[in-house]
Amino acid sequence: MDTEVSVVGLGAMGAALAGAFLAAGRSTTVWNRTRGKALPLVARGAAEAASPGAAVGASPLVVVCLKTYDVVREVLSPCAEELAGRTVVNLTSGSPVHAREAADRAGKRGVRYLDGAVLATPSGVGRPDTLHLYGGPRIVFDAHRDVLAALGDPVYLGDDPALPAVHDVALLGQLWATLTGWLQGVALVGADGPGGGVSATAYTAVASRWMTTAGRLMDEYARRIDAGEYRDGEFPLDLHLMLMGLLAHAGELRGVESGLPETFLGLAGRAVADGHGADGYARLIDYIRRDADR
């Protein structure tokens, strides 16, 4: 085996992954259908494989980042002989079903398999604070953790290879909700215009510091959800509902429209109408889970 790791697929994310391995001093083999994408990495010291089979055969660890799981199957299926006994870490975006199917195929071919998710844009790959999620056999993760750490902070979620995909889509939903709420805040404080409003930069300086408080609330509400204990005398849903009304009114006055206040009012309003006004915000989990027994 000539290198520590091979990277199959050199799109924007795959090239960033290979670059991070090289930056960490890991000997790296790369392959891509379009050879031109490999040249900048070769200039940095990577070895270019002439075929997927050659890339797979060059290293004990094969990191795959292609467009879809179907493309992964298309590229790797002819490499069954080279793959046997090696480890594949698949960082291609897909669904939990895709991840489990890929793990099943790998197992039948004698391939050790981890599925993963990169929680960053390509420019964030290689930063020590960037999270990378992995699911599959613990022994396989532990064997390659040090090499994978070149990409960022490796987080092991459990034996189920579908867990990274589940977390990925859940966290993307949280990201979009957070960014939309932030954009709404930028619009509200800046609605008076350049002469009287607050700049996005100034608002964000305050909002970023305040997110620490939001994190503490999530920690507390998570404990309550897990315990099924929702009473909250300090910040009950009755108070949330009143404040949500103020947010909606402010948006109407200032011409800000995100759809978020209506969503908040709908969820909290239903819970309060059902007699849960003295409960905390965590109670709304029952109104987000469609099949919940309320």
QUIURWO-V571201 format. One line per field, one symbol per residue. ss: DSSP state (h for helix, s for strand, l for the rest). phi: phi as a letter, one per 20 degrees, with the letter a starting at -180 (. if undefined). burial: # if it has 24 or more other C-alpha atoms within 12 Angstrom, else .. A space follows every 50 residues. Layout:
ss: ???
phi: ???
burial: ???
This chain:
ss: llsssssslllhhhhhhhhhhhhllllssssllllhhhhhhhhlllssll lhhhhhhlssssssllllhhhhhhhhhllhhhhlllsssslllllhhhhh hhhhhhhhlllssssssslllhhhllllllsssssslhhhhhhhhhhhhh hlssssssllllhhhhhhhhhhhhhhhhhhhhhhhhhhhllllllllllh hhhhhhhhhhhhhhhhhhhhhhhhhhhlllslllllhhhhhhhhhhhhhh hhhhlllllhhhhhhhhhhhhhhlllllslhhhhhhhhllllll
phi: .ecfbdddocfgfffffffffffenefcdcbbgefgfegffffeofeeee bgfffffebfddddbdfbfffgfffegfdgfffgnddddedffaegfgff ffffffffdmdfccdbbeeafgfefnffeeecdccqfffffffdgfffff eqeededqfffefffffgffffffgffffffffffgfffdffngfcedfg ffffffffffffffffffgfffffffemddfbfebffgfgffffffffff fffdmdcdnfgffgfffffffffendfeeeffgfgfeeffefee
burial: ..#########.############.#######....##..##.#.####. #################.#..##.##..##.###.###########.### .##.###.#.##########.#.####..########..##..##.#### #######..#########............###########......... ....................#........##....######..#..##.. #....###.##..##.###.##...############.......
